[in-house]
Amino acid sequence: VHFYRKKERFTCFRGYSCGAHRSAVNYTLSSYVIIVIVGINAGLKDDQAAEEPLQGAQQAGEENLADTQVHAEETESNQEESNQDSGPEENNLTDNGPVTRENPGIGNLTVHFIDVGQGDSILLEYNGKTMLVDAGERDKGKVVTAYLQDQGISGIDYVVATHPHSDHIGGMNEVLNSFQVKHFVDSGFPHTSKTYENMLTTIDEKDIPFEVAEEGKEIEFDPAVDVEILNPGQEYSDDLNENSIVLKVSYGETSFLLMGDAGLETEEKLMGGGYDLDSDILKAGHHASRSGSGEAFISSVSPGISIIEVGAGNDYGHPHEEVLERLQKASRVYRTDLDGTIAVTTDGSTCTVITQKTGSEKVVTGTGTSENGADSPSIPIITRETESEEVKSEEAGEPGTGTISSSADHAVYVSDLNLKDEWIEITNRDASPVLLEGWKIEDEGSKHTYTFSSYTLSSQAAVTLYTGMGTDTSAKLYWGSESPVWNNDGDTAYLYDNSENLISELER
């Protein structure tokens, strides 16, 4: 139990392991804050054997914390002998030294970057094990829950709250009340918000084992998958974002770096901390805000793929243009506002990216390689933009509606359609510009057709096609129709290439 008072806000606390399966309880008295962390760190492992005696510190009949600590010191030698006899199976503390996995376990690791608008939610699946990192805003809890249920998930091994901002933990209560959760991992930096308090209350009521993330420890997700905690450290920042849990997930030769909302301060700390930051997939910190993703950090990570979890048309202007350009120069960029939910699957040596776009019914596939500055990907990458059921049938060897071809053929897609305001958006996610001359846009029933003239859509750019009259620019094109094209009661936009192949469609 730790007591803190600093002006009128919470300060940092650090939970200690003890022999009771209880969760965190948060009590507030005036400007005093009492944090009770009574949890067993069953899911975390490190090489700090000095903390092991604290596991036996809580004994019935002890009257106060001072007596408990004295008792822990008195029993240190006996506890160490007991730990040696019981082995790592009982105390769950193992050496956290370098691990080489040239032959990863059977099956694939899939990391889902769930589209929750302006927020984060990430699902890890491997060998029947699941881990959920964040759950978006409160109104996205049902979205996350439905997505997990669609994956056939009935229980979650680990739930991780990177930090207490509502766009990361707002949906947690919905998740905690919908699934059996074995472990909950928190950043350890509390918050005065009702959202955070409600989350802790639910954890306590459901008696979910509560663990505090500590730099250098690993989450025991699966023996074949390393999940290393790189942040927060022993000293907390005054900036809540910089206390985000940062995870490096490694499976075979493939690695993911999940930055939460951590920014430049944390990036500097990680680069100076001797960590191997090199990763194939980077989840950009803080929705690709200019507060993070510095040039030196991106160079250290050297990603082949960058994922941005961000809401369309958000009030913050995320992703910020300079950060987006920085990431695009180093990697292939995927965004939940443009691509919907993004699933990255790896067998430890190759990587497949599947994007889910709302309203898409056609399978649009393509092979591509991640760009790493000098076009030297660390792992082979295949990208697919498709509906999940169609992907499953194609991967199972059933006839699909698309074939593997060059990424330039199918990297262009209809990313948005506004029926009322009469405009359509087309996006090019490819690393190269695409000439759209001769391509066509049609509505339902082919009642209206627009044919692109000599227009080139730049790499990682979008163009908006308006129904009415106007002067074309690089970002805006005009159909020239004197009457509406799109049916306000529902319509579909079809995109064809210059060979009359259906490339993309979006129904509204």
C-alpha positions as a printed Julia matrix, in Angstrom:
508×3 Matrix{Float64}:
   0.0     0.0     0.0
   1.41    3.38   -0.98
   0.12    6.79    0.09
   0.82    9.84   -2.04
  -0.15   13.48   -1.97
   1.1    15.86   -4.64
  -0.93   19.01   -5.18
  -4.35   17.66   -6.11
  -3.66   14.87   -8.53
  -2.52   11.29   -8.55
   1.17   10.53   -8.69
   2.88    7.32   -9.55
   2.54    4.08   -7.65
   4.14    0.7    -8.03
   2.36   -2.48   -7.1
   4.14   -5.3    -5.29
   3.41   -8.97   -5.66
   1.66  -10.72   -2.83
  -0.17  -13.95   -2.26
  -3.75  -12.9    -2.88
  -5.75  -13.03   -6.08
  -7.25   -9.58   -5.71
  -7.38   -6.64   -8.06
  -6.73   -2.93   -7.71
  -8.99   -0.91   -5.5
  -8.89    2.86   -5.71
 -10.02    4.97   -2.77
  -9.97    8.77   -2.61
 -10.03   10.83    0.61
 -10.03   14.59    0.12
  -6.77   15.4    -1.68
  -5.19   12.21   -0.36
  -5.08    9.19   -2.6
  -4.82    5.66   -1.3
  -3.89    3.08   -3.9
  -4.24   -0.55   -2.88
  -2.52   -2.91   -5.29
  -3.1    -6.45   -4.16
  -2.38   -8.6    -7.17
  -0.3   -11.52   -8.21
   2.06  -10.86  -11.12
   1.42  -14.31  -12.45
   1.62  -13.2   -16.03
   4.8   -11.13  -15.86
   8.33  -12.44  -15.76
  11.72  -10.83  -15.21
  15.15  -11.53  -13.86
  14.93   -9.48  -10.66
  15.01  -12.25   -8.08
  15.24   -9.67   -5.32
  11.51   -9.01   -5.63
  10.58  -12.66   -5.07
  10.52  -12.5    -1.24
   7.68  -10.0    -1.45
   5.38  -12.75   -2.71
   5.11  -14.11    0.8
   4.83  -10.74    2.48
   1.11  -10.78    3.21
   0.28  -12.94    6.25
  -2.89  -13.14    8.31
  -2.6   -11.34   11.62
  -0.06   -8.72   10.51
  -1.21   -5.39   11.85
   0.45   -2.92    9.46
   2.65   -2.5     6.44
   5.81   -1.97    8.46
   5.39   -5.32   10.18
   4.75   -6.96    6.82
   7.98   -5.58    5.34
   9.97   -6.69    8.4
   8.48  -10.15    8.07
   9.45  -10.22    4.39
  13.08   -9.44    5.28
  13.14  -12.09    8.0
  11.86  -14.77    5.65
  14.05  -13.84    2.68
  16.43  -16.79    2.9
  13.61  -19.3     3.4
  11.68  -17.83    0.48
  14.69  -18.06   -1.84
  15.16  -21.73   -0.95
  11.47  -22.35   -1.55
  11.63  -20.65   -4.93
  14.6   -22.76   -5.96
  12.72  -25.93   -5.02
   9.45  -24.96   -6.68
  11.03  -23.75   -9.92
   9.68  -21.24  -12.44
   6.42  -23.16  -12.89
   5.2   -21.92   -9.51
   6.74  -18.5    -9.07
   6.41  -17.45  -12.72
   9.7   -15.54  -12.63
  12.17  -16.58  -15.3
  15.32  -15.24  -16.85
  14.51  -12.43  -19.27
  17.66  -12.81  -21.31
  17.88  -12.78  -25.11
  15.77  -15.43  -26.78
  16.36  -16.72  -30.29
  13.43  -18.37  -32.02
  14.64  -19.68  -35.35
  11.83  -22.25  -35.34
   8.65  -20.59  -34.07
   5.71  -22.64  -32.9
   3.16  -24.06  -35.29
   0.49  -21.74  -36.62
   0.37  -18.04  -37.27
   0.43  -14.95  -35.11
  -2.26  -12.47  -36.14
  -2.36   -8.89  -34.89
  -5.63   -7.08  -35.57
  -5.65   -3.28  -35.53
  -9.37   -2.78  -34.92
 -11.05    0.26  -36.43
 -12.47    2.12  -33.44
 -12.34    5.59  -34.97
 -10.21    8.09  -33.04
  -8.77    5.59  -30.59
  -6.75    2.4   -30.24
  -7.67   -1.25  -29.97
  -5.36   -4.13  -30.91
  -6.02   -7.86  -30.71
  -3.26  -10.5   -30.69
  -4.11  -14.13  -31.49
  -1.77  -17.1   -31.4
  -2.24  -20.8   -30.72
  -5.58  -20.28  -29.0
  -4.2   -17.43  -26.85
  -5.58  -13.9   -27.02
  -4.44  -10.48  -25.84
  -6.4    -7.24  -26.21
  -4.48   -3.96  -26.03
  -6.88   -1.05  -25.4
 -10.57   -0.83  -26.33
 -11.27    2.59  -27.84
 -13.8     5.14  -26.57
 -16.83    4.15  -24.52
 -19.13    3.95  -27.54
 -16.65    1.61  -29.26
 -16.81   -1.06  -26.55
 -19.6    -2.83  -28.41
 -17.59   -2.6   -31.65
 -14.6    -4.27  -30.03
 -16.76   -6.89  -28.34
 -18.56   -7.73  -31.58
 -15.27   -7.99  -33.45
 -13.83  -10.41  -30.89
 -16.98  -12.49  -30.96
 -16.78  -12.61  -34.76
 -13.3   -14.12  -34.34
 -14.81  -16.88  -32.19
 -13.3   -15.52  -28.98
 -15.09  -16.28  -25.71
 -12.3   -15.48  -23.24
  -9.23  -13.23  -23.17
  -5.92  -14.26  -21.63
  -4.59  -10.71  -21.25
  -6.17   -7.28  -21.42
  -3.68   -4.4   -21.51
  -4.61   -0.77  -20.86
  -1.72    1.26  -22.25
  -2.75    4.4   -20.33
  -5.92    5.89  -18.8
  -7.08    8.2   -21.62
 -10.69    7.51  -22.63
  -9.89    6.79  -26.3
  -7.92    3.77  -25.06
  -9.91    2.53  -22.05
 -13.41    3.92  -22.63
 -14.64    0.61  -24.06
 -12.97   -1.54  -21.4
 -16.06   -2.02  -19.2
 -17.99   -3.46  -22.13
 -15.13   -5.88  -22.84
 -14.6    -6.87  -19.2
 -18.31   -7.54  -18.76
 -18.53   -9.56  -22.0
 -15.56  -11.91  -21.67
 -13.79  -13.92  -19.02
 -10.43  -12.19  -18.55
  -7.49  -14.02  -16.95
  -5.08  -11.11  -16.49
  -5.32   -7.33  -16.61
  -2.15   -5.29  -17.16
  -2.16   -1.58  -16.36
   0.45    1.16  -16.82
   0.39    1.81  -13.07
  -0.16    5.54  -13.49
  -3.68    6.32  -12.2
  -6.05    8.98  -13.39
  -8.8    10.99  -11.7
 -11.36   10.33  -14.43
 -14.62    8.52  -13.82
 -13.77    6.25  -16.78
 -10.61    4.99  -15.08
 -12.39    4.62  -11.73
 -15.2     2.62  -13.33
 -12.69    0.34  -15.02
 -10.93   -0.39  -11.72
 -14.25   -1.02  -10.02
 -15.23   -3.57  -12.67
 -11.84   -5.29  -12.35
 -12.35   -5.54   -8.59
 -15.93   -6.74   -8.81
 -15.01   -9.46  -11.29
 -11.91  -10.38   -9.25
  -9.63  -10.14  -12.31
  -5.92  -10.51  -11.42
  -4.39   -7.04  -11.78
  -0.76   -6.53  -12.76
   1.32   -3.4   -13.2
   3.56   -3.22  -16.27
   7.25   -2.86  -15.54
  10.0    -2.04  -17.97
  12.13   -5.06  -18.8
   9.51   -7.65  -17.93
   7.76   -9.94  -20.37
   4.1   -10.87  -20.55
   3.81  -14.65  -20.59
   1.52  -14.79  -23.6
   2.87  -17.97  -25.24
   6.32  -19.63  -25.14
   6.7   -19.07  -28.88
   5.89  -15.34  -28.75
   7.97  -12.72  -26.93
   5.96   -9.81  -25.51
   8.46   -7.44  -23.93
   7.48   -4.35  -21.93
   9.7    -1.39  -22.93
   7.75    1.35  -21.11
   6.87    2.76  -18.57
  10.07    2.86  -16.57
  10.68    3.29  -12.87
  10.17    7.05  -13.11
   6.87    8.28  -14.49
   6.45   11.31  -16.72
   4.08   14.18  -15.97
   2.63   13.55  -19.43
   0.11   10.73  -19.31
   0.85    9.72  -22.9
   4.53    9.19  -22.13
   3.57    6.63  -19.49
   1.97    4.45  -22.15
   2.77    0.76  -22.08
   5.02    0.1   -25.07
   5.22   -3.53  -26.2
   7.6    -5.26  -28.58
   6.04   -8.47  -29.86
   8.37  -10.94  -31.59
   7.53  -14.18  -33.35
  10.29  -15.88  -35.27
  11.89  -13.26  -37.51
   8.86  -10.95  -37.39
   8.4    -8.21  -34.82
   5.79   -5.58  -33.93
   6.38   -2.39  -31.95
   3.19   -1.1   -30.32
   3.69    2.46  -29.1
   0.34    3.31  -27.48
   0.3     7.13  -27.27
   4.0     7.41  -26.39
   5.78   10.33  -28.04
   9.15   11.95  -28.47
  10.09   11.8   -24.77
   9.6     8.04  -24.65
  11.26    7.57  -28.04
  14.4     9.31  -26.76
  14.38    7.15  -23.65
  14.01    3.94  -25.64
  16.76    4.86  -28.08
  19.09    5.63  -25.17
  18.09    2.52  -23.24
  19.93   -0.02  -25.33
  16.77   -1.71  -26.66
  16.67   -3.46  -30.0
  13.94   -1.32  -31.54
  14.26   -2.73  -35.07
  10.76   -3.96  -35.97
   8.91   -4.98  -39.09
   5.57   -3.44  -38.1
   5.25   -0.17  -36.19
   2.0     0.97  -34.6
   2.7     4.7   -34.68
   2.41    6.48  -31.36
  -0.44    8.9   -30.59
  -2.3     8.47  -33.88
   0.69    9.82  -35.86
   0.59   13.16  -34.09
   3.6    15.46  -34.46
   4.25   14.79  -30.77
   5.88   11.49  -31.78
   7.39    9.42  -34.6
  10.6    11.44  -34.79
  13.02   10.89  -37.66
  15.72    9.31  -35.48
  13.2     6.97  -33.9
  11.75    5.81  -37.21
  15.28    5.21  -38.43
  15.98    3.09  -35.33
  12.81    1.07  -35.78
  13.25    0.78  -39.56
   9.72   -0.55  -40.14
   8.46   -2.18  -43.31
   4.86   -1.39  -42.36
   3.47    1.46  -40.29
  -0.05    1.31  -38.86
  -1.94    4.46  -37.86
  -5.06    4.04  -35.73
  -7.03    7.22  -36.37
 -10.57    8.44  -36.9
 -11.75    9.93  -40.18
 -12.08   13.71  -40.08
 -11.0    13.87  -36.43
 -10.8    17.25  -34.68
  -7.09   16.88  -33.97
  -5.92   16.8   -37.58
  -4.34   13.37  -37.09
  -2.29   12.11  -38.75
  -0.25   15.28  -38.99
   1.08   15.81  -42.49
   4.78   15.96  -41.62
   4.57   12.72  -39.61
   2.62   10.96  -42.35
   5.24   11.95  -44.92
   7.99   10.77  -42.58
   6.37    7.37  -42.18
   5.61    7.06  -45.9
   9.27    7.6   -46.77
  10.29    4.75  -44.48
   7.46    2.24  -44.85
   4.14    1.26  -46.35
   1.44    3.04  -44.36
  -1.97    1.66  -43.43
  -4.64    3.74  -41.68
  -7.84    2.63  -40.0
  -9.65    5.74  -41.24
  -8.94    4.7   -44.85
  -8.53    0.94  -44.58
 -10.84   -0.05  -41.74
  -9.61   -2.85  -39.52
  -6.13   -4.07  -40.48
  -5.02   -7.64  -39.74
  -1.35   -8.6   -40.01
  -0.65  -12.34  -40.03
   2.82  -13.88  -39.84
   4.24  -17.39  -39.71
   7.44  -15.93  -38.3
   9.14  -15.42  -41.65
   6.54  -13.91  -43.99
   3.81  -11.39  -43.4
   0.33  -10.9   -44.87
  -1.72   -7.71  -44.46
  -5.49   -7.89  -44.88
  -7.55   -4.71  -44.77
 -11.3    -4.53  -44.23
 -13.06   -1.61  -45.91
 -16.66   -0.84  -45.05
 -18.97   -1.75  -47.88
 -16.35   -3.58  -49.93
 -17.56   -6.82  -51.46
 -14.91   -7.53  -54.05
 -11.64   -9.29  -53.36
  -8.82   -6.99  -54.38
  -5.46   -8.62  -53.84
  -1.9    -7.72  -54.55
   1.63   -8.52  -53.63
   3.9    -5.8   -52.44
   7.05   -5.32  -50.46
   7.52   -3.04  -47.54
   9.74   -0.1   -48.19
  12.56    0.48  -45.79
  14.14    3.62  -47.07
  16.18    1.92  -49.77
  13.46   -0.57  -50.74
  15.0    -3.4   -48.74
  12.2    -5.15  -46.82
  13.2    -7.28  -43.85
  10.39   -9.78  -44.53
   8.24  -10.59  -47.56
   4.89   -8.81  -47.39
   1.63   -9.62  -49.16
  -1.23   -7.14  -49.0
  -4.91   -7.86  -49.53
  -7.92   -5.58  -49.36
 -10.92   -7.81  -48.92
 -13.96   -8.91  -46.98
 -13.05  -11.51  -44.37
 -15.27  -14.34  -45.66
 -13.9   -13.99  -49.18
 -10.38  -14.05  -47.84
 -11.06  -17.26  -45.94
 -12.41  -19.01  -49.05
  -9.48  -17.92  -51.17
  -6.91  -18.94  -48.56
  -8.64  -22.31  -48.28
  -8.02  -22.9   -51.97
 -11.54  -22.16  -53.12
 -11.98  -20.11  -56.26
 -11.71  -16.42  -55.5
 -12.78  -13.41  -57.43
  -9.31  -11.94  -57.64
  -5.76  -13.03  -58.38
  -2.36  -12.02  -57.1
  -0.97   -9.3   -59.31
   1.23   -6.25  -59.07
   0.34   -3.89  -56.23
  -0.03   -0.97  -58.65
  -2.99   -2.72  -60.32
  -5.16   -2.78  -57.22
  -3.77   -0.34  -54.72
  -6.33    2.25  -55.84
  -9.78    1.93  -54.28
 -12.96    3.83  -53.47
 -12.39    5.01  -49.92
 -15.5     7.13  -49.34
 -18.82    8.12  -50.92
 -21.12   10.92  -49.81
 -24.56   10.52  -51.37
 -26.05   13.72  -50.04
 -23.16   16.08  -50.79
 -22.46   14.32  -54.09
 -18.78   13.4   -53.95
 -16.61   10.29  -54.05
 -13.07    9.76  -52.74
 -10.48    7.54  -54.41
  -7.26    6.63  -52.58
  -3.92    5.26  -53.79
  -2.1     3.37  -51.06
   0.7     2.2   -53.35
   4.31    3.31  -53.05
   4.17    4.61  -56.64
   1.81    7.01  -58.44
  -0.9     5.43  -60.6
  -2.07    6.73  -63.98
  -5.88    6.71  -64.01
  -6.34    7.65  -67.66
  -9.24    5.65  -69.06
 -10.43    4.45  -65.62
 -14.16    4.81  -64.91
 -16.53    5.51  -62.06
 -20.12    4.24  -62.37
 -23.17    4.28  -60.13
 -25.68    1.49  -59.48
 -27.04    0.16  -62.78
 -24.4     2.1   -64.75
 -26.85    4.98  -65.21
 -23.98    7.49  -64.92
 -20.34    7.11  -65.95
 -17.31    9.3   -65.34
 -14.09    8.58  -67.27
 -10.76    9.87  -65.99
  -8.74   11.86  -68.49
  -4.97   12.14  -68.2
  -4.83   12.17  -64.39
  -2.14   10.68  -62.13
  -2.98    9.87  -58.51
   0.1    10.34  -56.34
   1.44    7.72  -53.94
  -0.38    7.54  -50.6
  -2.78   10.26  -51.76
  -6.51   10.69  -52.29
  -8.58   12.61  -54.81
 -12.17   13.77  -54.38
 -14.49   13.59  -57.39
 -17.41   16.03  -57.14
 -20.58   15.55  -59.18
 -21.05   19.18  -60.22
 -19.07   21.83  -62.08
 -15.65   23.17  -61.12
 -12.0    23.51  -62.01
  -9.9    20.37  -61.6
  -6.9    20.43  -59.25
  -4.49   17.74  -58.03
  -6.8    16.92  -55.11
 -10.24   17.75  -56.57
 -11.91   16.64  -59.79
 -15.32   17.58  -61.15
 -17.74   15.27  -62.98
 -19.46   18.19  -64.74
 -22.97   16.85  -64.23
 -25.77   19.39  -64.03
 -27.96   17.0   -62.02
 -27.33   14.68  -59.05
 -25.66   11.33  -59.71
 -25.93    9.5   -56.41
 -29.24    8.26  -55.0
 -29.67    9.54  -51.45
 -31.67    6.44  -50.51
 -28.66    4.23  -51.24
 -26.22    3.74  -54.06
 -22.96    2.03  -55.0
 -19.82    3.48  -56.59
 -17.9     1.15  -58.91
 -14.3     1.76  -59.99
 -13.07    0.12  -63.22
  -9.57    0.25  -64.69
  -8.86    1.01  -68.35
  -9.32   -2.68  -69.22
 -12.88   -2.72  -67.81
 -11.82   -4.75  -64.77
 -13.81   -4.0   -61.62
 -11.21   -2.79  -59.12
 -13.26   -1.58  -56.18
 -16.82   -0.83  -55.1
 -18.33    0.98  -52.15
 -21.99    0.83  -51.16
 -23.67    3.5   -49.08
